[in-house]
Amino acid sequence: MSEAKMSGAKTRVVVIGGGYAGVMAANHLRLADGVQITLINPRPQFVERIRLHQLVTGSDDSVVDYGALLGDGIELVVDSADRIDAAARRVDLASGAALDYDYLVYAVGSTGAELNVPGAAEFAYPISEYEHGEPLSAAVADAPADAPIVVVGAGPTGMEVAAELAEGGRAVTLVCGSVLGPYLGTAARRTAARRFAELGVTVLDGPGAVVTAVERDAVTLSDGRRLPSAVTVWTAGFGVPDLAARSGLTTDRIGRLLTDETLTSVDDERIVAAGDASAPSNLPLRMSCQAAIPLGAQAANTVLSRIAGTPPKPLNQAFTGQCMSLGRTAGLIQLAHLDDRVMRWHISGRVAASIKEAVCKGTISFLSREARKPGSYFWLKGGKRAARLADAGVAVS
């Protein structure tokens, strides 16, 4: 017999984090009657992180009202989780309030990496959070039109920011750290390099292209080069909030909550994780909304299974590739195998830009449709997770 039927009371589920994974989990939980859902998020609006590069240049505000994304009956608490007391089944909030739960969905997402390079915390502008957009945008606006701008990090965020600024006429240098687009295949990387050449972006890669110091008006590279920089944008690396570690829960080396293949914490079956801050079997999926949204639905399914007293299913999802905009008029789609290994093929130009925009709109559509009709969301499966676990020597019962 299920918990709800045994007790006669509603099962309280608290979701920490109102990003892609958290919103999907909250909406998907409405598949069952008798579930009281509370979503905790520090901001009153949903942030489209895949549009943050557009926030810098003003081509999009990168936010959506939660009224359009959360289903009826979900309570939104605008606050920050300060600590999880697993023994008491309670979340302590920064405001001093507390929320009791029967089950917890841990979906706190990711953040930018710590700025440990000398001078970076003082002089560089990160762009991993919504709050970073306004200061960076203001700094760019205040800089002379021909002032040099350095973007540090050539993953998707760095490439998108560099292209967005360059398309607006800015003089941009992209410091890759090692290679342009680490996830890209060789052909796609060449296409990206050609696009940056068209935009006038100077691309610096190779072993010497690592930033070792940041000053107010320059950056220094590991090979000794000193690049003038009126605005330095820092996009290198990602981390996760330390909430799980601060709460005494087991995490991986960067702080993601360690779970089994059902996304259940290895410490407590009442805590289930989803999104960038989850590390199933210590083999986390690539940080992305492409992973986060299906993980949110599967985390909700695990909670619903436990409420119903049935065994939860192991995660099962696949990837299709990675898409990025390279300005408003071009894009790049790197196709991938279902297990996220890069294929030889890619799509570029205006077609890729249209696909990227469709993906951005589609993520919001998935969330809002799930809010209207729980269970309507479906995701691509068959990512050969079992083979990856076997290769890593992980035993799955």
Protein Blocks (a to p, Z undefined) as FASTA:
>chain_A
ZZklmnopacddddehjbfklmmmmmmmmmpghiacddddfbfbdcdfklmmmmmnopag
hiacfklmpcghiacdddddfbdcfknopaddfkopacddfbdcddebpaddddfbghkl
mmmccffbfklmmmmmmmmmmpcfklccddehjbfklmmmmmmmmmnopacdddehlagh
klbcfklmmmmmmmmmmnopacdedjklccfbdcfkbccdfkopacddfbdcdfehcddd
fklmmnopacdfkopacddfkopafkbmkbccedjkbcehhiacdddfklmmmmmmmmmm
mmmmmmnopacdddddddfbdcddebjkbccdddddfkopacfbdcehjllmmmmmmmmm
mmmmmmmmmmmmghkaccdehkommmmmmmnopacZZ
